[in-house]
Structures are given as structure tokens and as C-alpha cells.
């Protein structure tokens, strides 16, 4: 089977900017999908969901603290970028599209 190569547009052109944007979007979407599948097959999705939600709730409660608000905000961002965060994001999107 012969694979057809995708010709990358010349860097700096409008076509290259579109190509760069959509290739990043493709990689991110498939990373979320892979994380979801891995966690689901490992049988830990429910445990990950419960732990993630509990940690997010804890940090959201303390975001308004004058001294530690930024620290809790950064913690939330880090949690949302974990594999379990990616899986939860994918699952939420999947349910949203399935309901539509």
C-alpha cells in the first residue's frame, strides 16, 4: 500500500497558518481521545473522575483567597491538562454531541 504524502505549504503563508492550526487541532483531539480510551480500558475512569472532581472543587473553593488565589488557579489549570483531565474533557464532548 502506497501512502500519499501531504505537502506542507510554505512557512509564513496563509495556507501554512491554516495547516499549522488544523494539524495542532487534530493532534489535540486525538490525544484527548487516546487518553479516554486508555483510562476506560484500564477500568479507572470512574476513580479518575471522582478524584479530579474533588480536587477541582477544593481548588475552586480557595480561588477567591487573596493570598493563595493564583496558586489555586494554576493548580486547576494543571489538573485540566492531566491525562484524566483530557479524558474527562473528551467524555463531556462525546456526551454533548451524542445528546444533540
C-alpha positions, 0 to 999 in steps of 0.5 A: 500500500502506497501512502500519499504524502501531504505537502506542507505549504510554505512557512509564513503563508496563509495556507501554512497558518491554516495547516499549522492550526488544523494539524495542532487541532487534530493532534489535540483531539486525538490525544484527548481521545487516546487518553479516554480510551486508555483510562476506560480500558484500564477500568479507572475512569470512574476513580479518575473522575471522582478524584479530579472532581474533588480536587477541582472543587477544593481548588475552586473553593480557595480561588477567591483567597487573596493570598493563595488565589493564583496558586489555586488557579494554576493548580486547576489549570494543571489538573485540566491538562492531566491525562484524566483531565483530557479524558474527562474533557473528551467524555463531556464532548462525546456526551454533548454531541451524542445528546444533540 
